[in-house]
Amino acid sequence: MASIAHEAKYVILVNSCSYNSTMNTADKYTEATDFLMRIDNDWYQLINTVGPCTFAPKAERGPYEALIRAIAYQQLHAKAGDAIIARLLALYGDTFPTAQQLLSTDFDALRACGFSARKIDTLKGIAEGALSGLVPTREIADAMSDEALIEKLVSLKGIGQWTVEMMLIFTLERMDVLPADDFGIAEGYKRLKKLDAAPKRKQLAEIGKAWSPYRTVASWYLWRVPK
């Protein structure tokens, strides 16, 4: 699970059936917010309060880098994750390590960056997966469905569905992803609807069907529901 603090570290490709591929980014987000505002008055008020969607994905990154970064920030505040990534890059001349470089890096060096033993195990697994093809290249990933990518990547030790969903949103730019396990999104929906308790995963996934094909943008707004 994660909160909005993690968002800046990841990134969002729209399913080909979801939108006109000739649209620019601003057009896509405008279409999405118009759609969401028509759902009900709560959504209308939320979007008026938050303002236009200014989501800025990091589409230049591939799945390997996105997953490594996701692990660095997992269960941490953004500043702590920033520091870990900065120390990691410093090991390689301030460039992101290749999978082979990461595999060749000893445990103590990665531990000194701030990674736990469990996370180091996961990093090594991601690097091995990148070399074996289990972690696809950007070109291959772009041709795969959300479901196929989730099924493939959760087979990696330490990689759960939420981590892959963050990659789908913040790297592959998919427009219709709802991380139903995300604490921040569930709490945002609770505040949006003034509920006594946040919805569970299955409930939120069912509720979120009404936000398709723009569940990514809906998630972006739910991360920002005023407290």
Backbone as CSV, one residue per row, in Angstrom:
resi,resn,N_x,N_y,N_z,CA_x,CA_y,CA_z,C_x,C_y,C_z
1,MET,0.838,-1.189,0.000,0.000,0.000,0.000,0.871,1.236,0.000
2,ALA,0.258,2.369,-0.369,1.026,3.599,-0.406,0.106,4.769,-0.270
3,SER,0.677,5.917,-0.106,-0.086,7.151,-0.048,0.433,8.066,-1.124
4,ILE,-0.096,9.287,-1.157,0.316,10.241,-2.183,1.800,10.538,-2.130
5,ALA,2.434,10.315,-0.990,3.864,10.586,-0.878,4.675,9.772,-1.860
6,HIS,4.143,8.614,-2.259,4.868,7.757,-3.194,4.656,8.177,-4.637
7,GLU,3.626,8.941,-4.889,3.212,9.126,-6.264,4.277,9.720,-7.149
8,ALA,5.026,10.680,-6.635,5.996,11.374,-7.466,7.083,10.450,-7.983
9,LYS,7.161,9.239,-7.473,8.254,8.361,-7.832,7.910,7.327,-8.888
10,TYR,6.778,7.418,-9.411,6.370,6.421,-10.379,5.734,7.109,-11.568
11,VAL,5.103,6.342,-12.438,4.397,6.970,-13.542,3.431,6.250,-14.469
12,ILE,2.235,6.948,-15.718,0.986,6.516,-16.438,1.076,6.347,-17.934
13,LEU,0.379,4.721,-20.002,0.026,4.550,-21.387,-1.420,4.148,-21.346
14,VAL,-2.097,4.703,-22.011,-3.515,4.444,-21.978,-3.826,3.203,-22.789
15,ASN,-4.723,2.356,-22.283,-5.159,1.211,-23.074,-5.688,1.719,-24.403
16,SER,-5.321,1.036,-25.453,-5.621,1.557,-26.789,-7.098,1.788,-27.015
17,CYS,-7.946,1.076,-26.305,-9.377,1.245,-26.502,-9.938,2.400,-25.677
18,SER,-9.131,3.006,-24.822,-9.654,3.980,-23.883,-9.731,5.388,-24.407
19,TYR,-8.902,5.715,-25.392,-8.891,7.082,-25.831,-8.312,7.174,-27.224
20,ASN,-8.472,8.304,-27.832,-7.927,8.565,-29.148,-6.435,8.817,-29.003
21,SER,-5.588,7.987,-29.628,-4.147,8.068,-29.429,-3.542,9.340,-29.986
22,THR,-4.303,10.093,-30.780,-3.782,11.344,-31.314,-3.927,12.479,-30.309
23,MET,-4.640,12.248,-29.214,-4.812,13.288,-28.201,-3.484,13.603,-27.532
24,ASN,-3.277,14.865,-27.180,-2.124,15.178,-26.358,-2.496,14.951,-24.896
25,THR,-1.503,15.094,-24.024,-1.723,14.787,-22.605,-2.817,15.647,-21.993
26,ALA,-2.788,16.940,-22.279,-3.797,17.840,-21.712,-5.195,17.445,-22.143
27,ASP,-5.352,17.056,-23.408,-6.662,16.639,-23.914,-7.162,15.385,-23.196
28,LYS,-6.256,14.437,-22.972,-6.635,13.195,-22.288,-7.142,13.487,-20.885
29,TYR,-6.424,14.328,-20.166,-6.815,14.619,-18.794,-8.089,15.457,-18.738
30,THR,-8.257,16.339,-19.700,-9.485,17.135,-19.746,-10.688,16.231,-19.999
31,GLU,-10.544,15.295,-20.927,-11.632,14.353,-21.217,-11.943,13.518,-19.981
32,ALA,-10.888,13.089,-19.272,-11.077,12.271,-18.078,-11.785,13.049,-16.970
33,THR,-11.347,14.278,-16.730,-11.974,15.055,-15.656,-13.415,15.410,-16.005
34,ASP,-13.698,15.696,-17.273,-15.079,15.954,-17.682,-15.960,14.739,-17.400
35,PHE,-15.427,13.570,-17.694,-16.151,12.314,-17.457,-16.423,12.132,-15.960
36,LEU,-15.399,12.310,-15.145,-15.542,12.097,-13.701,-16.474,13.120,-13.063
37,MET,-16.433,14.348,-13.533,-17.304,15.388,-12.971,-18.778,15.098,-13.203
38,ARG,-19.059,14.306,-14.228,-20.454,13.976,-14.527,-20.983,12.810,-13.699
39,ILE,-20.125,12.163,-12.917,-20.565,11.000,-12.126,-21.569,11.416,-11.061
40,ASP,-21.208,12.400,-10.258,-22.128,12.917,-9.241,-21.575,14.226,-8.687
41,ASN,-22.316,14.817,-7.786,-21.921,16.126,-7.262,-20.643,16.056,-6.425
42,ASP,-20.420,14.934,-5.744,-19.199,14.797,-4.948,-17.953,14.894,-5.833
43,TRP,-17.991,14.177,-6.946,-16.855,14.238,-7.877,-16.730,15.631,-8.490
44,TYR,-17.855,16.216,-8.805,-17.842,17.571,-9.378,-17.167,18.543,-8.417
45,GLN,-17.542,18.473,-7.139,-16.978,19.381,-6.150,-15.489,19.092,-5.912
46,LEU,-15.127,17.826,-5.881,-13.728,17.463,-5.662,-12.836,18.034,-6.768
47,ILE,-13.250,17.834,-8.006,-12.422,18.290,-9.125,-12.366,19.809,-9.177
48,ASN,-13.467,20.461,-8.828,-13.442,21.929,-8.760,-12.489,22.408,-7.672
49,THR,-12.433,21.674,-6.562,-11.563,22.053,-5.451,-10.089,21.817,-5.774
50,VAL,-9.788,20.644,-6.323,-8.397,20.272,-6.611,-7.867,20.997,-7.841
51,GLY,-8.738,21.158,-8.831,-8.331,21.811,-10.066,-7.973,20.800,-11.144
52,PRO,-7.435,21.263,-12.266,-7.112,20.370,-13.379,-6.100,19.298,-12.985
53,CYS,-6.195,18.157,-13.634,-5.246,17.078,-13.396,-3.885,17.470,-13.977
54,THR,-2.876,17.492,-13.125,-1.530,17.864,-13.560,-0.561,16.704,-13.410
55,PHE,-1.072,15.517,-13.555,-0.269,14.320,-13.406,0.905,14.345,-14.391
56,ALA,2.114,14.074,-13.892,3.321,14.128,-14.725,4.074,12.800,-14.643
57,PRO,3.747,11.856,-15.516,4.409,10.552,-15.493,5.867,10.621,-15.939
58,LYS,6.622,9.558,-15.648,8.014,9.437,-16.068,8.098,8.346,-17.142
59,ALA,7.518,8.642,-18.279,7.366,7.633,-19.319,8.677,7.217,-19.959
60,GLU,9.751,7.963,-19.705,11.038,7.602,-20.292,11.670,6.397,-19.606
61,ARG,11.159,6.014,-18.444,11.703,4.874,-17.727,11.113,3.563,-18.223
62,GLY,11.896,2.501,-18.141,11.407,1.181,-18.506,10.938,0.429,-17.276
63,PRO,10.323,-0.734,-17.467,9.820,-1.518,-16.328,10.893,-1.883,-15.306
64,TYR,12.091,-2.228,-15.756,13.159,-2.586,-14.815,13.449,-1.440,-13.855
65,GLU,13.699,-0.257,-14.390,13.998,0.892,-13.534,12.806,1.243,-12.651
66,ALA,11.607,1.185,-13.220,10.410,1.525,-12.450,10.236,0.608,-11.249
67,LEU,10.476,-0.682,-11.436,10.318,-1.638,-10.338,11.389,-1.436,-9.265
68,ILE,12.617,-1.169,-9.685,13.685,-0.909,-8.716,13.336,0.313,-7.871
69,ARG,12.883,1.372,-8.520,12.516,2.585,-7.798,11.314,2.323,-6.871
70,ALA,10.371,1.532,-7.346,9.204,1.224,-6.515,9.618,0.533,-5.224
71,ILE,10.565,-0.378,-5.318,11.033,-1.083,-4.126,11.749,-0.125,-3.181
72,ALA,12.503,0.807,-3.740,13.213,1.775,-2.896,12.239,2.591,-2.053
73,TYR,11.105,2.951,-2.623,10.137,3.803,-1.917,9.089,3.021,-1.136
74,GLN,9.062,1.709,-1.314,8.039,0.884,-0.687,8.034,1.067,0.830
75,GLN,6.855,1.437,1.373,6.630,1.585,2.812,7.487,2.687,3.445
76,LEU,7.907,3.656,2.641,8.719,4.761,3.151,8.123,6.091,2.713
77,HIS,8.456,7.150,3.452,8.098,8.489,3.003,8.974,8.862,1.817
78,ALA,8.511,9.807,1.028,9.200,10.181,-0.204,10.640,10.616,0.041
79,LYS,10.878,11.406,1.101,12.235,11.901,1.347,13.205,10.770,1.655
80,ALA,12.730,9.778,2.387,13.579,8.630,2.689,13.903,7.857,1.417
81,GLY,12.892,7.677,0.559,13.118,7.003,-0.711,14.060,7.783,-1.608
82,ASP,13.920,9.112,-1.611,14.814,9.974,-2.395,16.269,9.745,-1.987
83,ALA,16.492,9.687,-0.688,17.854,9.528,-0.182,18.443,8.172,-0.587
84,ILE,17.620,7.130,-0.523,18.088,5.796,-0.906,18.460,5.762,-2.379
85,ILE,17.597,6.321,-3.220,17.877,6.343,-4.652,19.124,7.157,-4.953
86,ALA,19.298,8.283,-4.276,20.489,9.115,-4.493,21.762,8.338,-4.148
87,ARG,21.727,7.596,-3.037,22.905,6.809,-2.654,23.142,5.660,-3.636
88,LEU,22.058,5.070,-4.134,22.194,3.994,-5.126,22.853,4.523,-6.397
89,LEU,22.364,5.636,-6.914,22.924,6.202,-8.142,24.382,6.598,-7.956
90,ALA,24.721,7.056,-6.758,26.106,7.472,-6.491,27.087,6.317,-6.652
91,LEU,26.606,5.097,-6.457,27.482,3.937,-6.632,27.909,3.751,-8.076
92,TYR,27.137,4.326,-8.991,27.376,4.108,-10.420,27.592,5.428,-11.166
93,GLY,28.217,6.380,-10.488,28.501,7.654,-11.141,27.267,8.469,-11.428
94,ASP,26.282,8.378,-10.536,25.024,9.116,-10.661,24.229,8.748,-11.913
95,THR,24.363,7.523,-12.348,23.525,6.988,-13.425,22.795,5.763,-12.886
96,PHE,21.672,5.426,-13.503,20.912,4.277,-13.011,21.627,2.996,-13.425
97,PRO,21.806,2.049,-12.496,22.566,0.833,-12.823,21.830,-0.077,-13.793
98,THR,22.603,-0.726,-14.640,22.031,-1.777,-15.474,21.747,-2.981,-14.579
99,ALA,20.986,-3.923,-15.121,20.690,-5.136,-14.351,21.971,-5.876,-13.993
100,GLN,22.912,-5.943,-14.923,24.162,-6.644,-14.656,24.982,-5.926,-13.594
101,GLN,25.006,-4.605,-13.635,25.723,-3.846,-12.605,25.118,-4.089,-11.229
102,LEU,23.797,-4.101,-11.165,23.135,-4.301,-9.876,23.441,-5.686,-9.318
103,LEU,23.427,-6.688,-10.178,23.725,-8.046,-9.730,25.163,-8.166,-9.236
104,SER,26.051,-7.354,-9.791,27.467,-7.409,-9.419,27.779,-6.607,-8.159
105,THR,26.812,-5.869,-7.660,27.017,-5.032,-6.479,26.832,-5.870,-5.215
106,ASP,27.790,-5.762,-4.299,27.702,-6.637,-3.124,26.643,-6.156,-2.130
107,PHE,26.267,-7.052,-1.277,25.197,-6.827,-0.307,25.460,-5.607,0.562
108,ASP,26.677,-5.494,1.079,26.985,-4.407,2.011,26.846,-3.040,1.367
109,ALA,27.204,-2.930,0.091,27.084,-1.650,-0.608,25.623,-1.256,-0.744
110,LEU,24.775,-2.210,-1.054,23.345,-1.922,-1.187,22.727,-1.666,0.188
111,ARG,23.213,-2.385,1.187,22.704,-2.160,2.546,23.037,-0.739,3.000
112,ALA,24.218,-0.261,2.611,24.637,1.089,2.989,23.786,2.167,2.301
113,CYS,23.154,1.809,1.202,22.248,2.751,0.525,20.961,2.937,1.323
114,GLY,20.650,1.955,2.171,19.430,2.033,2.961,18.424,0.943,2.669
115,PHE,18.779,0.006,1.795,17.877,-1.109,1.486,17.950,-2.161,2.594
116,SER,16.802,-2.703,2.957,16.768,-3.816,3.906,17.244,-5.086,3.196
117,ALA,17.553,-6.112,3.982,17.974,-7.379,3.394,16.890,-7.938,2.478
118,ARG,15.638,-7.813,2.911,14.531,-8.315,2.088,14.437,-7.555,0.775
119,LYS,14.618,-6.238,0.832,14.546,-5.443,-0.387,15.720,-5.745,-1.325
120,ILE,16.890,-6.005,-0.761,18.045,-6.349,-1.599,17.778,-7.645,-2.349
121,ASP,17.156,-8.587,-1.678,16.782,-9.850,-2.317,15.836,-9.588,-3.489
122,THR,14.891,-8.675,-3.270,13.936,-8.328,-4.326,14.634,-7.617,-5.474
123,LEU,15.543,-6.692,-5.175,16.288,-5.983,-6.220,17.045,-6.954,-7.107
124,LYS,17.708,-7.900,-6.482,18.475,-8.890,-7.247,17.552,-9.727,-8.132
125,GLY,16.368,-10.045,-7.603,15.404,-10.808,-8.395,14.909,-10.026,-9.594
126,ILE,14.690,-8.727,-9.413,14.263,-7.880,-10.536,15.363,-7.819,-11.592
127,ALA,16.605,-7.658,-11.142,17.727,-7.597,-12.086,17.866,-8.906,-12.856
128,GLU,17.748,-10.021,-12.151,17.801,-11.317,-12.822,16.658,-11.458,-13.819
129,GLY,15.472,-10.963,-13.413,14.319,-11.018,-14.306,14.502,-10.170,-15.553
130,ALA,15.166,-9.024,-15.403,15.424,-8.166,-16.565,16.353,-8.870,-17.552
131,LEU,17.331,-9.596,-17.036,18.275,-10.301,-17.913,17.643,-11.537,-18.558
132,SER,16.739,-12.183,-17.834,16.116,-13.411,-18.364,14.935,-13.122,-19.284
133,GLY,14.397,-11.895,-19.196,13.216,-11.552,-19.991,11.930,-11.596,-19.198
134,LEU,11.999,-12.041,-17.938,10.804,-12.052,-17.104,10.294,-10.626,-16.886
135,VAL,11.207,-9.697,-16.668,10.854,-8.279,-16.634,10.995,-7.770,-18.060
136,PRO,9.905,-7.427,-18.722,9.970,-7.089,-20.142,10.624,-5.736,-20.405
137,THR,11.095,-5.568,-21.614,11.568,-4.259,-22.047,10.369,-3.330,-22.194
138,ARG,10.629,-2.044,-22.331,9.535,-1.085,-22.502,8.711,-1.418,-23.749
139,GLU,9.384,-1.750,-24.832,8.680,-2.044,-26.083,7.729,-3.226,-25.922
140,ILE,8.193,-4.261,-25.268,7.347,-5.444,-25.061,6.227,-5.130,-24.079
141,ALA,6.542,-4.416,-23.023,5.531,-4.074,-22.014,4.408,-3.243,-22.620
142,ASP,4.747,-2.322,-23.510,3.729,-1.479,-24.133,2.706,-2.290,-24.926
143,ALA,3.113,-3.475,-25.391,2.217,-4.320,-26.182,1.423,-5.300,-25.321
144,MET,1.678,-5.309,-24.014,1.004,-6.246,-23.121,-0.159,-5.579,-22.399
145,SER,-1.166,-6.356,-22.057,-2.296,-5.832,-21.293,-1.901,-5.643,-19.838
146,ASP,-2.700,-4.860,-19.120,-2.469,-4.668,-17.688,-2.456,-6.012,-16.967
147,GLU,-3.448,-6.826,-17.264,-3.602,-8.112,-16.577,-2.410,-9.021,-16.829
148,ALA,-1.921,-9.044,-18.080,-0.780,-9.906,-18.418,0.484,-9.453,-17.696
149,LEU,0.679,-8.148,-17.592,1.851,-7.626,-16.893,1.788,-7.936,-15.396
150,ILE,0.612,-7.767,-14.812,0.466,-8.071,-13.385,0.761,-9.545,-13.131
151,GLU,0.151,-10.415,-13.925,0.342,-11.857,-13.748,1.809,-12.244,-13.889
152,LYS,2.493,-11.638,-14.835,3.894,-11.969,-15.099,4.808,-11.479,-13.976
153,LEU,4.610,-10.242,-13.561,5.567,-9.618,-12.650,5.363,-9.987,-11.179
154,VAL,4.152,-10.359,-10.796,3.963,-10.754,-9.387,4.620,-12.099,-9.088
155,SER,5.116,-12.770,-10.123,5.861,-14.007,-9.885,7.257,-13.713,-9.327
156,LEU,7.687,-12.445,-9.409,8.968,-12.047,-8.825,8.831,-11.959,-7.302
157,LYS,9.801,-12.468,-6.594,9.777,-12.408,-5.134,9.767,-10.958,-4.667
158,GLY,8.824,-10.632,-3.786,8.755,-9.285,-3.231,7.968,-8.297,-4.066
159,ILE,7.442,-8.732,-5.202,6.659,-7.845,-6.065,5.185,-8.230,-5.965
160,GLY,4.366,-7.315,-5.467,2.936,-7.556,-5.367,2.180,-6.770,-6.414
161,GLN,0.883,-6.940,-6.416,0.053,-6.292,-7.435,0.143,-4.772,-7.358
162,TRP,0.170,-4.223,-6.119,0.243,-2.767,-5.985,1.485,-2.201,-6.673
163,THR,2.631,-2.873,-6.507,3.873,-2.395,-7.115,3.761,-2.368,-8.632
164,VAL,3.170,-3.409,-9.197,3.004,-3.449,-10.657,2.016,-2.375,-11.107
165,GLU,0.967,-2.164,-10.341,-0.001,-1.124,-10.688,0.636,0.258,-10.684
166,MET,1.549,0.506,-9.745,2.261,1.781,-9.752,3.083,1.945,-11.028
167,MET,3.695,0.857,-11.478,4.443,0.900,-12.736,3.513,1.171,-13.914
168,LEU,2.352,0.522,-13.911,1.382,0.734,-14.990,0.952,2.197,-15.052
169,ILE,0.739,2.787,-13.894,0.277,4.170,-13.834,1.402,5.152,-14.134
170,PHE,2.501,5.035,-13.405,3.500,6.082,-13.418,4.605,5.906,-14.447
171,THR,4.710,4.740,-15.051,5.720,4.530,-16.092,5.081,4.228,-17.441
172,LEU,4.131,3.307,-17.463,3.538,2.901,-18.740,2.345,3.760,-19.142
173,GLU,1.961,4.715,-18.294,0.923,5.699,-18.629,-0.441,5.082,-18.934
174,ARG,-0.775,3.998,-18.261,-2.088,3.385,-18.474,-3.151,4.233,-17.776
175,MET,-4.234,4.503,-18.468,-5.238,5.449,-17.971,-6.339,4.815,-17.132
176,ASP,-6.409,3.486,-17.118,-7.561,2.850,-16.469,-7.135,1.870,-15.383
177,VAL,-6.268,2.318,-14.488,-5.758,1.471,-13.406,-6.254,2.009,-12.071
178,LEU,-6.842,1.137,-11.276,-7.279,1.494,-9.927,-6.572,0.587,-8.927
179,PRO,-5.594,1.093,-8.184,-4.937,0.283,-7.151,-5.855,0.154,-5.934
180,ALA,-6.703,-0.842,-5.957,-7.741,-0.966,-4.933,-7.171,-1.298,-3.556
181,ASP,-5.894,-1.702,-3.493,-5.242,-1.970,-2.215,-4.629,-0.720,-1.600
182,ASP,-4.655,0.376,-2.331,-3.933,1.570,-1.896,-4.671,2.262,-0.746
183,PHE,-3.981,2.423,0.365,-4.574,3.040,1.555,-5.043,4.465,1.271
184,GLY,-4.207,5.236,0.584,-4.547,6.627,0.305,-5.789,6.774,-0.546
185,ILE,-5.966,5.882,-1.503,-7.140,5.941,-2.367,-8.397,5.549,-1.595
186,ALA,-8.293,4.485,-0.806,-9.446,4.054,-0.007,-9.860,5.138,0.986
187,GLU,-8.872,5.749,1.640,-9.175,6.817,2.596,-9.731,8.050,1.892
188,GLY,-9.219,8.319,0.698,-9.737,9.442,-0.079,-11.200,9.249,-0.435
189,TYR,-11.545,8.027,-0.831,-12.948,7.748,-1.164,-13.824,7.859,0.078
190,LYS,-13.303,7.403,1.211,-14.047,7.532,2.478,-14.362,8.999,2.756
191,ARG,-13.376,9.874,2.591,-13.610,11.305,2.828,-14.524,11.909,1.773
192,LEU,-14.355,11.478,0.530,-15.187,11.999,-0.562,-16.660,11.739,-0.283
193,LYS,-16.965,10.550,0.198,-18.352,10.139,0.409,-18.797,10.248,1.873
194,LYS,-17.894,10.780,2.709,-18.203,10.967,4.136,-18.666,9.656,4.781
195,LEU,-17.903,8.606,4.546,-18.224,7.281,5.075,-17.616,7.095,6.466
196,ASP,-18.188,6.184,7.230,-17.638,5.866,8.546,-16.370,5.027,8.440
197,ALA,-16.278,4.220,7.394,-15.119,3.348,7.201,-14.744,3.317,5.719
198,ALA,-13.463,3.157,5.467,-12.996,3.069,4.081,-13.419,1.734,3.474
199,PRO,-13.725,1.709,2.189,-14.110,0.443,1.554,-12.932,-0.521,1.483
200,LYS,-13.246,-1.807,1.562,-12.236,-2.844,1.393,-11.895,-2.965,-0.093
201,ARG,-10.864,-3.754,-0.362,-10.376,-3.887,-1.738,-11.481,-4.264,-2.728
202,LYS,-12.224,-5.328,-2.412,-13.243,-5.786,-3.352,-14.343,-4.747,-3.539
203,GLN,-14.714,-4.088,-2.459,-15.736,-3.050,-2.556,-15.259,-1.893,-3.435
204,LEU,-14.024,-1.467,-3.212,-13.489,-0.343,-3.975,-13.347,-0.696,-5.448
205,ALA,-12.922,-1.916,-5.736,-12.793,-2.353,-7.130,-14.158,-2.327,-7.827
206,GLU,-15.193,-2.744,-7.104,-16.541,-2.741,-7.675,-17.040,-1.309,-7.866
207,ILE,-16.855,-0.475,-6.865,-17.258,0.931,-6.967,-16.542,1.608,-8.128
208,GLY,-15.259,1.297,-8.276,-14.429,1.950,-9.284,-14.784,1.620,-10.718
209,LYS,-15.598,0.603,-10.933,-16.009,0.287,-12.311,-16.704,1.479,-12.952
210,ALA,-17.363,2.289,-12.129,-18.075,3.464,-12.651,-17.113,4.543,-13.136
211,TRP,-15.841,4.448,-12.774,-14.854,5.457,-13.168,-14.091,5.069,-14.433
212,SER,-14.307,3.848,-14.914,-13.653,3.378,-16.130,-14.209,4.116,-17.350
213,PRO,-13.387,4.489,-18.316,-11.991,4.100,-18.554,-10.944,5.084,-18.024
214,TYR,-11.259,5.792,-16.955,-10.334,6.802,-16.434,-10.020,6.578,-14.950
215,ARG,-9.830,5.319,-14.566,-9.610,5.028,-13.157,-8.263,5.544,-12.648
216,THR,-7.305,5.701,-13.538,-6.028,6.286,-13.120,-6.213,7.730,-12.682
217,VAL,-6.951,8.496,-13.462,-7.191,9.896,-13.125,-8.075,9.988,-11.878
218,ALA,-9.034,9.076,-11.750,-9.841,9.031,-10.531,-8.946,8.787,-9.320
219,SER,-7.989,7.889,-9.448,-7.052,7.606,-8.356,-6.249,8.859,-8.008
220,TRP,-5.800,9.563,-9.016,-5.018,10.798,-8.813,-5.822,11.798,-7.964
221,TYR,-7.106,11.932,-8.261,-7.947,12.855,-7.486,-8.228,12.320,-6.085
222,LEU,-8.429,11.023,-5.957,-8.700,10.463,-4.629,-7.492,10.611,-3.711
223,TRP,-6.289,10.593,-4.264,-5.102,10.853,-3.450,-5.107,12.280,-2.890
224,ARG,-5.940,13.138,-3.478,-5.931,14.553,-3.124,-7.209,15.046,-2.470
225,VAL,-8.065,14.138,-2.037,-9.277,14.560,-1.355,-8.886,15.308,-0.084
226,PRO,-9.369,16.528,0.114,-8.988,17.310,1.303,-9.327,16.577,2.604
227,LYS,-8.462,16.744,3.596,-8.708,16.104,4.903,-9.540,17.022,5.787
